[in-house]
Amino acid sequence: MENKKTAMDRFDWTLAFILLLFSIISCVAISSGQTDSRFDTNFMAQQIFWYGIGAFIIAGAMLFDPDQYKKLSWYLYGFGMFMLVVLYFAPEKIADEINGAKSWFTTPVGNIQPSEFMKTFIILAVSRLIVDHHQKYIRKTIKTDLWLLVKIGITFILPLAFIAIQPDLGTGLVYIAIMFGMILVSGISWKIILPSFSVAGVIGAIVVIVMLYFPQFLQGVIGDHAFERIYSWIDPYSYPTDEGYQLIKSLQAVGSGEIFGKGYMGKEVYIPERQTDFIFTVIAEEYGFIGASIVISLYFLLIYHLIKIALETKSPFNAYIMAGIISMTTFHVFENIGMTIQLLPITGIPLPFLSYGGSSLMGNMLALGVVFSIKFYYKKYMFSSEEDE
């Protein structure tokens, strides 16, 4: 009996079904959340449009197999860097400043954020970098591991510098999370990883402590906006009309949903632009603890499925890609939901596949398009090898 699989058999229907569920939840939540009279846009219709574009992106991504992505990885990285450089020098006519950040190109179909697509490009590039390094240095030493760590750091620092200039703290944190996740699985010795991560953690803790208790030492180094974000996170009720307003309203909305919520369109707490970064408050207020738990469980299912694919693949290049995408998705979910319940500071990071936003959704769909490709062609190679035996 032959183990020959058709294209339909090799397609990842589980991942597609998870995406379908996210699209339904997103559109329902956005349709209820778009109550701000300042906007004339039908956000739900626009989100459906972006999901349609995302489907084409996934289909296009599946035209390339992992070997082709390996060959194209540095070209894609270079293209992403080129777009970030162009964005920096672009005039306001094509790159207007929005909410104090110059992060988007203005196009007829909407604002396009290059850094969202660069996430996937940098994951591909670093995955190839790690694979090439291990092929060149078969015998591992502390020196070769340090050199790999330096190369990974340089690859991430270049886009991070342009993202910091925009400025976009939230996206920068996502890149750092991706970097840490890929370093963990890169094969670098724990004799290097543990001290490096410990030093980074200590430095981060010192910066936070100084900001809280000795702010005068960081005046002029860190902008006032960063101080306000930290202070309003710790004590939002001391800033009820400024930085703390969004968090206070978010806590009220999530808490007022109680167990079963208020039902569709039943929200009572006003949160500005809640269809974007605060879409989780719509779900928590209207569908309560039950609805919020279902959404969180769906994210656990997505991450579990991605981990399963990473463990199944026999290709180190594919495994590194999966590690980067898992790190990116996990951090997005943890940070976004965490900031709505005061577990983490507000950073403006969207909730993957649920928040309204074309660039965010298309960037995530591009990443999953690569995942679909890995699963599709991995199955093909696995069964073809069995037939050859």
N, C-alpha and C positions, 0 to 999 in steps of 0.2 A: 504493500500500500504506500503510495507516494505522499510525501508531506508538502506537496506543492501548494503554496498559498497565493491567492489572487490579491490584487491591489485592495479590494474591499476588505479582505481578511486582515491585511497588514495595517490598515488604517486604525489609528488609536480612537476607537469609538467612545471609550470611557472618558478620555480627556475632552473629546468633543461634547459629550453629554454634560460634563461639569461646566464647560464654557456656556452651553445653552442655558443652564440653570442660573449662572451668574448674569447672563444677558437679560433674562426675565426679571430677576430680582432688581437689577440695576434700573431697568426701564420703569418698573412699578414704583420704586423708591424715588426716582428722579421726577416722575410725573406728579407725585405727591409733594415733593420738596420744592418744585419750581413756583413758589408763591411770592417771590420778591417782585414788587411792582416796578422796580427800576429796570427790569429786563423785559424786552418784547420777544426774545427768542423762545421757541418751543424746544426746551432742552431735551425732552424725551425723544422727539422726532430727530433731533440732531444726534443724539446718542445712538439711535437705531442706524442712522447713516454711518456713523463711525464704526459701529459693529460690522456693517456691510463691507466697509473698506478693510477692516481688520480681517474679515474672512478671505478677501482677495490677497491680503498680505500673507496669510497662512498658506493659501494655495500656491502663491509665488515662491514662498520659502521652501515648500516641499518639492519644488522642481530641482533643487540642489541637494545632493547627498552630502554626508559629513566630510568625505574626502575633498569635495569641491569647496566646502566651507573652510577647510583647513588651508587650501591653496589661496582662497580669497581673503582670509582673515586680516592680514596686514593692510591689504588694499582698502577693506572696509573701515579699519581703524584710521587709516590715513584720510579717507573721505569724511569720517566723523570729526576728526581734528580740523580738517579744512572748513567744515561748516561752523564749528565753534569759533574759529579765527575770523571767518567772514562775518559772523554774528557780532563779534566784538567791534569790528570796524564799520558795520553797516549803518547807514543813515536812519533817522527816525521814521522815514517814509516806509521802509520795509522791515524795520525792527524797532517798534515803538516800546517805550518803557512802560511796563504794567506793574502796578503795586510796588514801585521802587526797584524793579528788577528788569534788566534787558536780557530776557531769556528766550524770546520767541521771534520768529519771522512772521510778518503779517502777510497772509495770502487771501485770495478771494473766497476760499472754502473754510478759512479759520486760521488760528494761530498755530504754528508748528514749532515745537521745541526740540532742537537738535540733540540736547543732552539725553532725552528719553530714548532715542534710537542708538546713541553712543553706548548706552549700557550693554546692549547686545553685542555691539561691535567690539567693545573692550573685553568682554567675556570670551569671544572667539579668539581675539589676538593673544590674550594671556594664556588661554588653553594651548594654543600652538606654541607659545613661548616655553611653557613648562615641558611639553612633549619634546620639543627640539633640544632643550637643555639636557633632559635625561638621556636622549639618544647620543648626545655629544659627550657627556660626562657619565659614562657607565659606572665608573667607580666613584661612589659618593664620599665626599669629605666635608668637613666643616667649611673649608674654603669655597668649594663648589656650591654648597647650600647657601652660603652668604651671598655669593655672586648671583644666584637665582633670586634671592630675596631682593637684592638691589635692582635687578632687571624688572621684577614685578612692580616694585615701588616706583621706578622711573616711568613705566608704562601708565600707571595710574596718576602720577603727579601732573603730567602734562594736561590732561583734560580737567583735572581737579582745579588747576590754577585758573583756567578760563571760567569754570563754573563759580569759583570763589569771587571772581571779578564781577560777575553779573549783578548782584550777588544772589546765590541760591543755596542757602545752608542745607535745606532738606535734601535736595538732589545730591549735594556733596556727601552727606552722611550715607546715602544709599551706595555711592561708589566705594566709600570706605568699608561698608558692610560686605560688599561684593569682594573687595580685596582681601579682607580678613578671611572670608569663607574659602576663597581659592587658595590662600596661603596654607590654611589648615590641611587641605587635601593634596598639596603640591608635592609632598614627599620630603619637604625640608625637615631636618632633624628637630625634635622637640627641645634639644639643647639650645637651639637658636630661637624657636617659636616662643617657648615659655618665657624667657627673659625679655624678649622683644614686646610681647603682649603685656607683660607685667609692667614694663617701663611706660608703655602707652597708657595703660590704665592708671598708673600713679600720676602721670602728667595730667591726664584728664581730670582726675580727682582734685589735684592741686589747683588747677585752673578754676574749677567750680567753687572750691573753698575760698580762694582769693576773691572771686567775684562776689561771694556772699558776705564775707567778713572784712576783706581789705580791698574794696573796689578801687581805691585811689591808685593802687599800683598798676592797674590795667587801663586806666583812663587814657584815651588816645590810641591805645593798642587795639582794644575791642570797642566797637561802636556802641552807642547808647541803646540802640535797638536790641542788641544781644542781652544787655543788662536787664532791660525791661521784660524781655521774654522769660528770663530765668526768674526774676522777682514775681512776675504775674503768675507764673506756673506754681510757685511755692505758696503764694498768698494772693489768689486772684481777687479776693474781696477787698483788697486794699487798692485795686485798680479797676473799679466796677464800670467805669466809662471809657477806659483806654484799652490796654493790652489784656486785661483780665476779663473784659466783657464777653468775648467769644467762649472762653472756658467756662465761665459762670453759666451762661445759657446752655452750653453743651451738657454740663452736669445736671441742670434742671430738666432738660429734655430726656436724657437717659434715665434719670431717677424717676421721673413722672410716668414712664411707661410701665413701671412695676412688672408684674408677671406676664400678663396677656396683652398689654398695650391698649391703645385707644382706637385702633382700627384704621383702615385706609382713609387718608385725608383728615384724620382726627387729631393731628398735632395742634398744640396750643402755644408752645414756646417758640418765639421768633428767633431764628439764627440766620444772619446774613449769609447769602451764597451757600446755603447748606447742601446744595446739590453737588458741590465739588468735594472739598476735603472733609466735610462734616456729614457726608451721606449716612454714616453709621448712626448718627443721632436720629435720623428719620426712621430708620429700621427699629431702633431701640424704643423710641417714643410710641410709634404706631403699632408695633408688634411685640413689645415688651421683652422680658427676659427670654421667653420662648423663641421669638423671632431672631433676636440677637444671637442666641446659642446656635440656632440652625445655620446662620450665616458663618459663624466662627467654625462650626463643624465642617461646613463645606470647604473652608480654607484648609482645615486639617486634612480633608480628603484629597484636595489638590496637591498639597505638599507631600503627603504620603505617596501619591501616585508618581510624582516627580522623583522621589527618592527610590521608589521601586524601579523606575526606568534606569536610574543611575546605577543601581546595583546589578541590573540585568545585562547592561552593555559590557562587551568585552574590550571596547576601545578606550584607552586612557584619555584620548582627546575628547571623546563623547562624555566621559565621566567628569572631566574638568568643566566642560560646558554646563552640565547638569548641576554641578556644585555651585557655579556662579549664578545660575538662574534660580536655584533653590534659595541661596543666600539673599538675592535681590527680592524675591517674592516674600520670604519670611520677614525680612526687615520692614518692608512696606506695610504688611498687615499688622505686625506688632507695634510699629511706631504710630500708624494712623489710629488704630483702635485705642492704643495706650494714651494718645494725646486727648482723645475725647472724654476720657474718664480720669484725667489728671495723673495718670501713671507716668507719663513722659511729657516733656515740654512740647508746645505746639510748634511744628516746623513746616507746615504746609505741604506734607506728603500725601498724595491721593491714595484712596483705598483701591487696590488693583481690581479691575474689571467691574467695579461698582460706581466709583466716582465719575461724574461727568467730566469729559475732557478728551479731545481728539488725540493729542500727542501722547498722553499717558496710556490711553487704551491701545493705540496703534503700536507704541513701543512694546507694551506687554504682549500684544498679539504677535509681533515679530519674534520675540523671545520664544513664545510657545510654538511658532511656526518652525523654529529650529528643533524644538523638542519633537514635534510631529515628524520631522524629517529623520531624526535619530531613531525613533521607534519604527518608522516605516521601513527604512533601509536596513536597520539592524535585523528585523525579522526576515527580510529578503535574504541577507547574507547567511543568517543562521540556517535556514532551511536549505539553501542552495549548497552549503557545505555538507549538510547531512546527505544530500542526494549524490554528492560526488564521492562519498566514501564507499 
